[in-house]
């Protein structure tokens, strides 16, 4: 079946809105705006929990909708991307969360009216999906500091401070962080195994942005079929302040306390199992196998977006052999 070129070509669209996301209350207005713009919406679901989300997506896919518009933050969108990966169902994105890094990567406007117009008038591209022990992530999977940041990010902090909440949570988490050791193994033999000690964080990036606008690396892209790995060694706070400044544009990978490399597959092993943060949700633990599922997700982006193209599936990459 040839791929959908635009949302108006859809047979029928379902909208799934995470009512608990930071701007979830704006969902109804968004639905009206998309209907007026010609998106063939035949079902609208408001969900409040991850369990709701799973059941609702199962239902929506079973009902045969070929466009699913998801309103929520990065965790919601990543979960939905994992469900539609490898199918001909196209994903539309309404950035209703705090960070909205996937939308930022794809140049989907943060303004809700403009995001609705993008769903109606945009083009369909396909993007890579990261997997950690099979669980999906679009932006970044990480171990270490970012997990503590997620734990320090209360819904109240996010609601009142928006993206600034990440900076405050990071300082809180840093104060409590215990450095850890890890081993990186490369099953495809493209790098020698690495033993790393005194780590602050190890991150595996699929997309370009994470953590409220930080950049994975200057060359990272969501359509490059590669994972960007970086390991940050622990050091005094003043050094981390200098790294933090460089996080915005990704140039921190040149810092001498940072190891950076790219690969298609990596295994991260730690002494004790450590939780893994997938796009802001704690969803698996180490040891963790990270893979990239190429061109796995069809998604609507603005006509002018240059972050991804439609270049067709390469089914050979999933499941990993």
C-alpha positions as CSV (number, residue, x, y, z in Angstrom):
1,X,0.0,0.0,0.0
2,X,1.5,3.4,-0.9
3,X,2.0,5.7,2.0
4,X,-0.4,8.6,2.9
5,X,0.9,11.9,1.5
6,X,-1.2,14.2,3.7
7,X,-3.7,13.9,6.6
8,X,-6.7,14.7,4.3
9,X,-5.9,11.5,2.4
10,X,-6.7,9.5,5.6
11,X,-9.7,7.2,5.5
12,X,-10.4,8.0,9.1
13,X,-8.5,9.7,12.0
14,X,-8.7,9.0,15.7
15,X,-7.5,11.5,18.3
16,X,-6.0,10.4,21.6
17,X,-5.4,13.1,24.2
18,X,-3.5,12.7,27.4
19,X,-5.8,14.8,29.6
20,X,-3.1,14.8,32.3
21,X,-0.5,16.5,30.2
22,X,0.5,20.1,30.9
23,X,-1.8,21.5,28.2
24,X,-4.2,18.5,28.0
25,X,-7.2,20.7,28.7
26,X,-6.8,22.4,25.3
27,X,-7.6,19.1,23.6
28,X,-11.2,19.9,22.7
29,X,-10.3,23.1,20.9
30,X,-7.6,21.2,18.9
31,X,-10.2,18.6,17.8
32,X,-12.5,21.3,16.5
33,X,-9.7,23.1,14.7
34,X,-8.5,19.9,13.0
35,X,-12.1,19.0,11.9
36,X,-12.6,22.5,10.4
37,X,-9.3,22.0,8.5
38,X,-10.6,18.8,6.9
39,X,-9.0,16.1,9.0
40,X,-11.5,13.1,8.9
41,X,-11.8,12.6,12.7
42,X,-14.2,9.9,13.6
43,X,-13.2,9.1,17.1
44,X,-11.8,11.1,20.1
45,X,-10.4,9.5,23.3
46,X,-9.3,11.3,26.5
47,X,-7.0,9.2,28.6
48,X,-5.6,9.7,32.1
49,X,-3.0,6.9,32.6
50,X,-0.5,4.7,30.8
51,X,-2.9,1.7,31.1
52,X,-5.6,3.8,29.5
53,X,-3.2,4.8,26.7
54,X,-2.3,1.2,25.9
55,X,-5.9,0.0,25.8
56,X,-7.1,3.0,23.8
57,X,-4.3,2.6,21.2
58,X,-5.1,-1.1,20.9
59,X,-8.8,-0.2,20.2
60,X,-8.0,2.6,17.8
61,X,-5.7,0.3,15.7
62,X,-8.2,-2.5,15.8
63,X,-10.8,-0.1,14.5
64,X,-8.7,0.4,11.4
65,X,-8.0,4.2,11.6
66,X,-5.0,5.0,9.4
67,X,-4.2,8.4,11.1
68,X,-3.8,8.6,14.9
69,X,-3.3,12.1,16.3
70,X,-1.8,11.9,19.7
71,X,-1.9,14.9,22.1
72,X,0.5,14.8,25.1
73,X,4.1,14.9,26.1
74,X,7.1,13.0,24.9
75,X,6.3,9.9,26.9
76,X,2.8,9.6,25.5
77,X,4.0,10.2,21.9
78,X,6.8,7.7,22.2
79,X,4.5,5.0,23.5
80,X,2.1,5.6,20.6
81,X,5.1,5.6,18.2
82,X,6.0,2.2,19.5
83,X,2.5,0.9,18.9
84,X,2.3,2.1,15.3
85,X,5.9,1.3,14.4
86,X,6.3,-0.9,11.3
87,X,2.6,-0.3,10.2
88,X,1.0,2.0,7.7
89,X,-0.7,3.9,10.4
90,X,0.4,7.6,10.4
91,X,1.0,9.5,13.6
92,X,0.0,13.1,14.1
93,X,1.4,15.0,17.1
94,X,-0.1,17.8,19.2
95,X,2.6,18.9,21.6
96,X,0.7,19.2,24.9
97,X,3.5,18.3,27.3
98,X,6.2,20.3,29.1
99,X,9.3,19.6,27.0
100,X,7.8,18.5,23.6
101,X,11.2,17.5,22.3
102,X,10.0,15.1,19.6
103,X,7.9,18.0,18.2
104,X,10.9,20.3,18.4
105,X,13.1,17.8,16.5
106,X,10.5,17.6,13.7
107,X,9.9,21.4,13.7
108,X,6.2,20.8,14.7
109,X,5.0,24.2,16.1
110,X,4.5,24.5,19.9
111,X,1.6,26.8,19.2
112,X,-1.5,24.5,19.3
113,X,-3.4,26.2,16.5
114,X,-0.3,25.9,14.3
115,X,0.2,22.3,15.3
116,X,-3.4,21.5,14.3
117,X,-2.8,23.2,10.9
118,X,0.3,21.0,10.6
119,X,-1.7,17.8,11.1
120,X,-4.1,19.0,8.4
121,X,-1.6,20.5,5.8
122,X,1.7,18.7,6.6
123,X,3.6,16.1,4.8
124,X,4.2,12.5,5.9
125,X,7.8,11.4,6.6
126,X,9.2,8.3,8.3
127,X,11.5,8.5,11.3
128,X,13.7,6.0,13.3
129,X,12.5,4.6,16.6
130,X,14.9,3.6,19.3
131,X,14.4,0.5,21.4
132,X,15.7,-0.3,24.9
133,X,15.1,-3.9,25.7
134,X,12.3,-3.7,23.1
135,X,10.7,-0.6,24.8
136,X,10.3,2.4,22.4
137,X,11.9,5.8,22.7
138,X,12.0,8.6,20.1
139,X,14.4,11.1,21.7
140,X,16.8,9.8,24.3
141,X,17.2,6.8,26.6
142,X,19.5,7.5,29.6
143,X,20.9,6.1,32.8
144,X,22.2,8.1,35.8
145,X,21.5,11.7,36.5
146,X,18.5,12.0,34.2
147,X,16.7,9.3,36.1
148,X,17.1,11.2,39.3
149,X,16.0,14.4,37.4
150,X,12.8,12.6,36.3
151,X,12.2,11.6,39.9
152,X,12.7,15.2,41.1
153,X,10.3,16.6,38.5
154,X,7.1,16.8,40.4
155,X,3.9,17.5,38.3
156,X,3.5,20.6,40.4
157,X,7.0,21.9,39.4
158,X,6.3,21.2,35.8
159,X,2.9,22.9,35.9
160,X,4.2,26.1,37.6
161,X,7.6,26.4,36.0
162,X,7.3,24.7,32.6
163,X,10.6,24.0,31.0
164,X,12.5,25.8,33.8
165,X,11.5,22.9,36.0
166,X,14.1,20.7,34.3
167,X,17.0,23.0,35.4
168,X,15.8,23.1,39.0
169,X,15.3,19.3,39.1
170,X,18.7,18.8,37.6
171,X,20.4,20.8,40.4
172,X,18.5,18.9,43.0
173,X,19.4,15.5,41.4
174,X,23.0,16.5,41.0
175,X,23.4,17.2,44.7
176,X,22.3,13.6,45.5
177,X,24.0,11.8,42.6
178,X,26.2,8.8,43.3
179,X,28.7,8.1,40.4
180,X,28.4,4.7,38.8
181,X,30.4,2.3,36.6
182,X,29.3,0.8,33.3
183,X,30.4,-1.3,30.4
184,X,29.4,-0.6,26.9
185,X,29.4,-3.6,24.5
186,X,29.0,-3.3,20.7
187,X,27.4,-6.5,19.4
188,X,28.2,-5.6,15.8
189,X,31.9,-5.1,16.5
190,X,32.0,-1.5,15.3
191,X,33.7,-0.4,18.5
192,X,35.8,-2.0,21.2
193,X,34.0,-2.6,24.5
194,X,34.4,0.4,26.9
195,X,34.7,0.2,30.7
196,X,33.7,3.5,32.2
197,X,34.1,4.5,35.9
198,X,32.8,7.5,37.9
199,X,29.9,8.2,35.5
200,X,27.4,11.0,35.8
201,X,25.2,9.8,33.0
202,X,25.1,7.6,29.9
203,X,22.6,8.5,27.2
204,X,21.6,6.9,23.9
205,X,20.0,9.3,21.5
206,X,17.7,8.4,18.6
207,X,16.3,11.9,17.9
208,X,17.9,15.4,18.1
209,X,16.4,17.1,21.2
210,X,15.6,16.0,24.7
211,X,15.2,17.5,28.2
212,X,13.3,20.6,27.2
213,X,15.4,21.7,24.2
214,X,18.9,20.2,24.8
215,X,20.6,18.8,21.7
216,X,21.9,15.2,21.6
217,X,24.9,16.1,19.4
218,X,25.5,18.6,16.5
219,X,25.1,15.8,14.0
220,X,22.3,13.8,15.6
221,X,19.1,13.3,13.6
222,X,16.0,11.2,13.9
223,X,16.3,9.9,10.3
224,X,20.0,9.0,10.3
225,X,19.6,5.3,11.3
226,X,22.1,5.7,14.0
227,X,22.2,5.9,17.8
228,X,24.3,8.7,19.3
229,X,25.9,7.5,22.6
230,X,27.5,9.8,25.1
231,X,28.9,9.1,28.5
232,X,29.5,12.1,30.9
233,X,32.1,11.5,33.7
234,X,31.3,13.0,37.1
235,X,33.3,16.0,38.2
236,X,33.0,19.1,40.3
237,X,29.8,21.2,39.9
238,X,31.6,24.1,38.2
239,X,32.5,21.7,35.3
240,X,29.0,20.5,35.0
241,X,27.8,24.1,34.8
242,X,30.1,24.5,31.8
243,X,28.8,21.3,30.3
244,X,25.2,22.4,30.9
245,X,25.8,25.6,28.9
246,X,27.0,23.5,26.0
247,X,24.0,21.1,26.2
248,X,21.7,23.4,24.3
249,X,23.6,23.0,21.0
250,X,25.2,19.7,21.6
251,X,28.7,21.0,21.5
252,X,29.3,19.5,24.9
253,X,30.4,16.3,23.2
254,X,33.7,18.0,22.6
255,X,34.2,18.5,26.4
256,X,37.1,16.3,27.8
257,X,34.7,14.7,30.4
258,X,32.4,13.4,27.7
259,X,32.8,10.3,25.5
260,X,30.7,10.4,22.3
261,X,30.3,7.8,19.5
262,X,27.6,6.5,17.1
263,X,26.4,3.0,16.4
264,X,23.4,0.9,15.5
265,X,23.4,-1.3,18.5
266,X,24.9,-1.1,22.0
267,X,24.5,-3.1,25.3
268,X,24.9,-1.2,28.6
269,X,25.8,-3.3,31.6
270,X,26.1,-1.9,35.2
271,X,27.1,-3.6,38.4
272,X,23.6,-3.3,40.0
273,X,20.6,-3.0,37.7
274,X,19.9,0.7,37.2
275,X,16.7,2.3,35.9
276,X,16.5,3.5,32.3
277,X,14.7,6.8,31.5
278,X,13.0,6.6,28.1
279,X,11.8,10.0,27.0
280,X,11.0,11.0,30.5
281,X,9.4,7.7,31.6
282,X,11.3,5.1,33.7
283,X,10.4,1.9,31.7
284,X,13.2,-0.7,31.9
285,X,16.5,-1.4,33.7
286,X,20.1,-2.3,32.9
287,X,21.5,-4.5,31.4
288,X,19.9,-2.8,28.4
289,X,20.2,-3.6,24.7
290,X,19.7,-0.5,22.5
291,X,18.8,-0.8,18.9
292,X,17.4,1.4,16.2
293,X,14.4,0.5,14.1
294,X,14.9,2.4,10.8
295,X,12.1,4.4,9.2
296,X,9.7,2.7,11.6
297,X,7.2,5.5,12.2
298,X,5.2,7.5,9.7
299,X,4.5,11.0,11.1
300,X,3.0,14.3,9.9
301,X,5.4,17.2,9.9
302,X,5.2,20.8,8.5
303,X,5.8,21.1,4.7
304,X,8.9,23.1,5.4
305,X,10.4,20.7,7.9
306,X,13.9,19.3,6.9
307,X,14.4,17.0,9.8
308,X,13.3,13.8,8.0
309,X,12.2,12.5,4.7
310,X,10.0,9.6,3.5
311,X,12.5,6.9,2.5
312,X,10.7,3.7,3.0
313,X,11.0,0.8,5.4
314,X,14.0,-1.4,5.9
315,X,12.2,-4.2,7.7
316,X,15.4,-6.2,8.1
317,X,16.4,-4.1,11.1
318,X,13.6,-5.3,13.5
319,X,13.5,-7.5,15.3
320,X,17.3,-7.3,15.7
321,X,18.9,-10.6,14.6
